[in-house]
Amino acid sequence: MTDLDLGGGYSARPISLDDYRETCARLEDRIFGGNSLYAFDPPVRPAPPPGDSWNWGVYHGAALVGWHHAHALDGRTVYMADTGLLPEHQGRGVYLRLLTHLLAVFRAAGFTLVQTSTA
């Protein structure tokens, strides 16, 4: 998959599960202010089977400013588990533009149901 042009100088590109986990560990406190809803310990979580997860880095120019992670729950359902953007990049419509692309990717992969949590 190539970079997704999100407009306004933003893009998203696939990253490995390890890169996603490293990005979360590095940026999570800045994004969630130490109040993450997830007890996230990257080394402990097992990797999903190959092809069953999608990880994107979100970039402004060349700078990594956020991420998205989703994984398959079953053959019909994908779970959007984690998205984060640095505070200075929030409120600019980046997530909405990313979501449009994500839903197209999931649809093309054959998923008919998308779940997420707003906890």
Secondary structure, 3 states (H helix, E strand, C coil): CCCEEEECCEEEEECCHHHHHHHHHHHHHHHHCCCCCCCCCCCCCCCCCCCCEEEEEEEECCEEEEEEEEEECCCCEEEEEEEEECHHHCCCCHHHHHHHHHHHHHHHCCCCEEEECCC
